[in-house]
């Protein structure tokens, strides 16, 4: 028994010595360890490239008694259903060189429906150079989409853009060739931000020929104000061969999840042409008034609900 106690005491002393030595070595190692270092700044690459592909299947129930059905389909369709398969590919990229940036967006669409065979459409939707010497001033030149207006399905104040597809409001649009600039000023008064965007859009047989056959320079602008937590825009378009346009829009967030918005536009000296049953053409000139009112609500399920009412005074009534 005595030898056992002596043996245990010796092992205890040995283990204690080893533990003390290890503790000292570990402490010395931690004291010698240098944990101070600097994280190098991550440089943003001067370019970016993105691709997006969408597959969509559409089924529509058509009203064969409607006048638009006969105008759109004529004798091509006798059923009251229409389906189409779309494969939409979008490639966009930009390159930044100092204060100069180049942006481009290409779109390719494969589609098949019960009227046409497999078709393919491709186009350059946007391609422009941007100059931004400061945060308060920038200038763009090239093919660009000017996203004016607050409406989701219909934008009566989008004077320098192609009309949206009501069946697919989120579809990307093709821009027009234009020269534009942005001047931005911020303050601490009632009006927090003021911005002005002038636009020049040439029309010729090779540039923006969809807007007219005569050569001219369309010009206009947008004045933006942010006051009383409300976004307000005033727009205009002046042309020699087109109708003059004047518009206003607004957007206001009543809560973090509820917003109201609206657009209104006047088109002076608009000519509407109608054809009677005998083939006679009649023209009526008037000032067209288009407007839109809408709400946008974000639910707790992160689902956005949009309800809009719009009136297109350039359209045709049942009379």
N, C-alpha and C positions, 0 to 999 in steps of 0.2 A: 504493500500500500504506500509505503514511504517513497519507494522508487517511482511509483506511478505519479505521485504528486510532484516529485522533482522533475520528471519528464514533461508534465503539463506546464510547469512553471517556465522551463527552458523554451518550449514552443511558444508560449505567450510572449516572452521577451523577444524572440526572433521575429515574430509577426509584427509586434509593436515597432521594432526598429525598421522593418521593411516599410510599414505603413507611413512612418515619419519621413523616411527618405523619399518615398513616392510623393508625399504631400509637398515636401520642399521642392522636388523637381518640377511638379506640376505648377506650383506657385511661381517658381522662377520662369517656367515656360510661358505662363500667361502674362507675367510682367514684361517679358521680352517681346510678346506678340504685339505688332503694330496694327491696330484696327482702323486707323485714320487713312481714308483714301477719298478721292474726288471722283464723282460720276461725270464722265465726259458728256457734253451736249450732243444729243442725237440730231443730226442734220437731216432736214426734210429733203428728199430727193426732188430735183427740179421738174420731174415729170410724173404723170399718173396715167394709168390705162385701166379701163373697166369694161366688162362685157356683161350683158344681161340678155337672157333668153326666156321667152314666155310661150307657153302652150295654152291655147284657149279654145274651148268648144262652145259654140253659140247656137241656141235654138230659139226661134222667134215664131210667135203665133200672129199671123197677118189678118187684117180685115180686108177681105176681097171687095167689099162694097165701098171702100174709101177711094177718093179721087187720087190720092197719092199712090195707091197700089197700081192703078192703071197707068199712071204717068211713069212710074219707076220700072215696072216689070213688063208692061205692054202685053205681048203674047208669049213671053218667055216662061210664065209660071201660071199654073192653074190650081195648085194646092194652096192651102192656107198656112202652111208651115215652111220655114226656111232654116236651114242649118249650115254652119260653116266651121271649118277647122283652121286655126291660125297658128303659125310658128313665127314669132316675132323676135328678131335678133338685133340688138342695139350695141354698138361699140362707140365709146367716147374716151377721149384722152385730152390732156393738156400738157403744155411745156412752158415752164417759167424761166425767163432769162432776165434777171434784174427786174426792172419795172415793166417789162414787156411779157405778155402771156399770149400763147396761141391755144385756142380751144377748137375741137372738132367733134362732131357726132354723126355717125353713119347708122343707117337703118336698113335692114333687109327683112322682107315679109314674104313668107310662103303661105298660101292659103288655098283651100279647096272647098267648094260648096256644091249644092245640087243644081246649079245653073252653069257655072264655069268649071273647066278642068283645073288641074294644078297650075297655079300662077305664081309668079315671083316678081316682086317690086323692090327696087333699091334706090336710095337717094341720099344725098348729103343734106342732112337736116340743118346743121349749123357748122360754120367754119369762119372764125373771125379772129382778128388781132385785138388785144386789149392793152391799153397803155394806162398805168396807174402810178403817177409820180408821187401821190400822197393819198391819205385816207379820205380826203374831202373832194378829190377830183379824179375822174377816170374817163377814158374815151375808148369806144369800140368801133371797129370798122370791119365789115364783112357780112356774111349771112348769119343773121341772129334772130331769135324769137324774143319779142318784147311782150312779156307777160303782164299786161295791164288788166285791171278789173279784179273784183273780189268774188265774182260768181264762180261756182264749181262746174255746173253743166252748161252754162251760157254766159258769155262775157260781152255785153253790149258796148263796153268802153274799150275793148281791145282793138283800137283803131289800126294798129300797125302789125296785126297778127292775122293768120288765117283762122276761120271759124272752127270751134271745137266740134268734135263728133259727139252728139248728145248720147248716142248709144255707148260710147266709150270715152268719157271726158278725160280720163287719165292718159289717153294715148298721146305720144309725143307729136309735136307739130313741126312742120317745115318752116324755116324762117324766111325772111325777105332780106335782100341786100340793102344795107343802110349804114349811115354814119350817125352815131349817137354819143352823148356824153352825160355824165352825172356830176352835179355840184351839190355837196352836202354841207349843211351848217347846223351845229348843235348849240343850244343855249340853256340857261337855267330858268327862263321865264315861263309864261303860260304855254307858249309854243316851244316844245322841247326840241323838235327837229324840223328843218326845212330842207327840201331837196328839189332840184329842178333838172329835168331830163329833156333836152332838145333832141329832135330826130329829123334827119334828112334822108329821104328815100327817092332815088332816081328811078325813072321809068323810061325804057327804050325797047327796041325790038329784041334786045339781047339780055336786058336786065329788068327783072320784075315785070315782064311783059303780061303777066296775068292781071295786072291792075289797069291796063289800058293799052291802046294802040298808038297813042300820040306820045311823043317825047315830052317829058316835063319833070319837075322836081317837086315832089310832095314834101311838105314840111309840117311840123307840129311839135307838141311837147306835153309834158306832164309836170304839174306842181304838186309836191307831196308835203303834207303838214301832219305833225303828230301833236295833238293838244287835247287836254282833258281825257287822256288815256284812249283816244280815238284816232284811228288812221283815216285821213281824208285825202283824196286825189282829185285834181282838176285837170282835164285833158282837152286837147283840141287837135284837129287835123285840117289843114288848108290846102286846097288843090284847085288848079284851073280847069281840069277836065273831070274831076270827081266832085261829089257832093261834100260840102264842108261838114265836119263833125265836131260836136261839143259834148263833153260828158263830165260826170262826177261820180265818185264812189266813196264808200265808207265801210269801216269795220270796227266794231267795239266789243270787247270782252266784258260781259256783265259779271261773270264769275270765272274761276280758273277752268271750268269745264263747259261754259255756255257762252256762245258768241253770236252776234247778229251782224249781218252785212247787207249791202245793197249797191246796185249800179243803176245809172240812168244816163241816157244819151239822146241827143237831138241830131237829126240828119236833115239839113236844110235842102229844099228844092229836090226832094227825092221823086223820081219818076217810076211809077209802077205800070207795067204793060199787061194788058189782058187780051185774050182772044175769045170771041163769042163762037157760037155753034156754026156760024156762016163763014168763019175765018177772018172776020174783021178785027183789026188791031186797034185797041183803044189805050190811050196814055192818060194817066192821072198824076198831077204834080202836087205834092203836099210835103209838110214837115213831119217826118217820121219820129215817133217817140218810143224808144225801147227802154224797158226797165226790168230790174230783177230785185227781189227781196228774199232773204234766206236766213236760216239759223243753222248753227253747227253745235252739236252736243257730244261731249266725250263722257261715256259711261264709266262706271267702276270696273267694268270688264275690259277696259281699254278698247272699246268699240266706238267708232265715230259715226254719228247719225247726222245726215244733212237733209234738210227740207228746204226746197226753193220753189218760188213761183216767178215765172218770167213771161213777159209780153213782148212779142216781136211784131212791131208795127209795119215792118217791111214784108210780112208774109201775106198770104191770101186767105180770105175768109170764105165761108160757104156761100156767100151771096154772089 
